[in-house]
Amino acid sequence: MTNINCLVLMQKRTASDYNDFIGMLYHFPQKYYKLLSSGSVRFIYYDPDAKVYFGTGEISSIFEDKREENCYFAKVCNYKPFSNVVSFKDKNDTPRESGPTYNAQNAVRRINQKTLEDISLDGGIVLNIESDVHLIKVLGEQLIGSEKVGVLELIKNSIDAGASYCRVRIENIPNLPELFSAQDKEYPNLPGPVIIIEDDGCGMSKDGVENGWLRPASTLKTNIKEQIRKEREKAEQSGNLGTYDALLKELTKARGRIPLGEKGVGRFAAHRLGRYLELRTKTKGMPYELVLKIDWNDFDKITGEHVNLNSIGVSLFKEPLSRDYGTTDSGTQLIIYGGKKGFSWGEKELQELNISILKLNSPNPVPYKGIKPSLSFHASLECPQIQEDLPTTLISSETKANFVFDILINEQGVAESYELKFKHPHDFIPPETIKGKNVDLRIIDNNDANYWFVGEHKRKAECGGFYMHLDIWYRTAAWIDLPEYKVLTDYLDDYGGVSVYRDGVLIFDSKLSSEYDWLGLGRKHIKQGFRLSYRDFIGNIELNQIDNFNLIDKTNREGLLENQAASDLAKLAASAIESIVLPVYIRKRDEMTKLTKGLVTEPAKLNKIAKASSSFFTNVLNSDYPLETDPYQFFSNLWDKVEERRSGIINLEASMKQLQKNIKMLEDTQSLFIEQAGFGIAVAISLHEINKITSHFYEGVSGLLKSGDFNRIKLEDLKATSQSLRSELKRLSPLRSIRNEKNMEFDVIKSIKYALEVYRLRMEKEKIKCEIINPEDSFVVYGKYSTLNQVFGNLLDNSIYWIKYAAKECKQIKVLFDKKYRTVVFADSGSDISEVIRPSLFQPGYSLKTPPSGLGLFISKTYLNNMKASIYETPFKDRIASMEGAQFTLDFKKTPERGVR
């Protein structure tokens, strides 16, 4: 330990005979002068009346008592009281002070450093968190990620000041050419680079500078937010939102907007940007400017001693007005100059900064359904040393998006309204507008089925309500109306994704959101390339602080704090994209592909085309068609020489016949894939239950082996569990539609009952009941029994999912038989079929379930077609009136009742 002069100062806490002030001054006679003035002095207070120690401190200086001869005052600093007084004797009844030099009569006496430390720790010395001068370097250079981020942080301070604009100007850059004369510079005499950040905000008073700007992590902004949070909670509990609305009105009237900042450290970005700072600020009505000048070098000096932050003084004074403060008669200007080692501004850095500043501005100043920034704001960059003018917009206005999507989502997680507009730039496909409202976006994810649920009911979204806008392109030349379409795709590569704006100002950049894959689109696009990726669109989410208090910026300003609110926001935004935009995007893309490329993908149609082509060549060979002259120019592009045509046609005829065989093999392979996919879906249904049963069985056996208690009750439980497993496996085995399965006659109701038994446990868990209407009207069909089992299994699986999604009180499935028309209507009480998915209902790859497969209804349709049956959405006139969810009709009127005998 360092050799420090350690003393005990006798100090009565009450009724002192001396002119003492505990923790401030200690009065003593001349005989103690040498002890108290020898080097660095630490002391411990001792109360002789109570015989206890009660605090510790240091002596900073000594001065003479002018009123009492031969007496002095010791100035006390760093006084720390004890949480609990410490007795003169320890727990063993031994005095803490002892030895030949100890004299209880001495008001000032020596004590060794170890004893002083022990007494202080026994007393629970009360310490304070001190700020070292090095804190400014940490807040400036190390917490702020880059010079670009530093400028953006200072712009955000302008936003919090209620400014309508923020102008950033950078001049006197040493490594860039001077394109203008000195008189065109605003600060020609300051060492460059000079960064000017100017706004028309509310400005700062002396108190604002002293207790706000100069105080790291000041609570001036967070106090306002905390007040609003508390008032909102009170209003929600009492049901009186009027008081809350009145408070918000007053606050926004006084400040223009609710502050964005929460950390109170962004202003120290000025430290990273230059060695010197000059701050000029003015409040409305003030006839002068307040001027604060800081030399950051004073804070950056490295010494071997601790230097408290508040020991470095900066001067605040007033000066005449240096600029026109405009209509607001207020504002702030920061002049940062001198630069920092290790960084220089070049054209590339300035271009990137300009893009980042432009992205701060909300791209949707026009309100949608009442959602708009509480106060307009625009930030811009000037740099007279750039050869070409800096762009003032992010993307060319010449190009129009293929899809434009607007959606307003409330705090329940329900889309109050949405609009999806489609237009091909060359109108190859007719334009289309899809509108909807009251769509619940709290989709059930089978990977986390209970994410949105509290019991049987869905919870509110912690993120609050928000608005989202997307501009979406299909990344090919035919879909982009620019001569150089790569200009757009390159921009989408760099800046595609969704940005988040709060009160019209950027808080989460699209580039960062794409890198973090915060919507999960990247992972899904890797697995399924047909899905939307961040490189396909530019979008923005608009938040209003009043409704989104639980969304908090990360300290490094790179995204949102990962809490429940941020997770809910990501899930709802992704759900809107995947359940509304994606199906339409895929459908339009497929329409264009079929239209422009004339693709035929169905094996049956391909087989007919190949057969027709083969017949054509056979007819030509067997007819009197003059191959020599070829009047219809059938073969002129194939063979120049006439003698080659006949042999060529013969080869083509053989090729077409071989193609027919290949297509037949393709058709067989497709059928096999469909059967295997159907079996895979069916297996997934039972695997979850099998997994639970086997886990229970394993845990039961392990528990018995560990305990050694093989009692009858536990063994009976294991026996029942094993029987359940056998039953589940037995129930699963007939699901497989084996290719060589024989057609058979069976009653349709038998297939439905089988499927209901397979799903019995899941339906009981979700409390879903099934009613078979008119069971006596069931009928017999001739076909593969297991294929129909899979059809009904898929319908049940879908119904269970969408009934849970709807979260209604009524949880029911109804099956209606009609023997006369040989139909079965399958209906549920879940949510009805979305307008977005309806046009592609039975096509592969279209699904609103999460995670999607998009194969169930396609496979069901294929199976039924093989039975000469069909499936379609039930017409309105044939629907079961009491059921509000999806309804499908299975039509067997062309299906035979029995085989040929």
Buried (B, 14 or more C-beta within 10 A) or exposed (E): EEEEBBBBBBBBBEEBEBEBEBBEBBBBBEEBBEBBBEEEBBBBBBBEEBEBBBBBBBBEEBEEBEEEEEBBBBEBEEBBBBEEBBBBEEEEEEEBBEEEEEEEEBBBBBBEBEBBBBBBEBBEBEEEEEBBBBBBBBBBBEBBBBBBBBBBBBBBBBBBBBBBBBBBBBBBBEEBEBEEEEEEBBBBEBBBBBBBBBBBBBBBBEEBBEEBBBBBEBBBBBEBBEEBEEBBEEBEEEEEEEEBEEBBEEBBEEBBBBBBBBBBBBBBBBBBBBBBBBBBBBBEEBEEBBBBBBEBEEBBEEEEEEBEBEEBEBEBEEEEEEEEBEEBBBBBBBBBBBBBEEEBBEBEBBBEBBBBBBBBBBBBEEEBEEBBBBBEBBBBBBBBBBEEEBEEEBBEEEBEBBBBBBBBBBBBBBBBBBBBBBBBBEEEBEEBEBEBEEBBBBBBBEEEEEBBBEEEEBBBBBBBBBBBBBBBBBBEEEBBBBEEBEBBBEBBEEBBBBBBBBBBBBBBBBBBBBBBBBBBBBEBBEEEEEBBBBBBBBBBBBBBBBBBBBBBBBEEBBBBEEEEBBBBBBBBBBBBBBBBBBBBBBBBBBBBEEEEEEEEEEBEEBBBBBBEBBEBBBEBBEEEBEBEEBEEEBBEEEBEEEEEBBEBBEEBBEBBBEBBEEBBEEBEEBBEEBBEBBBEBBEEBBEEBBEBBBEBBEEBEEEBEEEEEEEEEBEEBBEEBBEBBEEBEEBBEBBBBEEEBEBEEBEBBBBBBBBBEBBEBBBEEBEBEBEBEEBEBBBBBBBBBBBBBBBBBBBBBBBBBBBBBBBBEBBBBBBBBBEEBBBBBBBBBBBBBBBBBEBBBBBBBBBBBBEBBBBBBBBBBBBBEBBBBBBEBBEEEEBBEEBBBBBBBBBBEEBBEEEEE
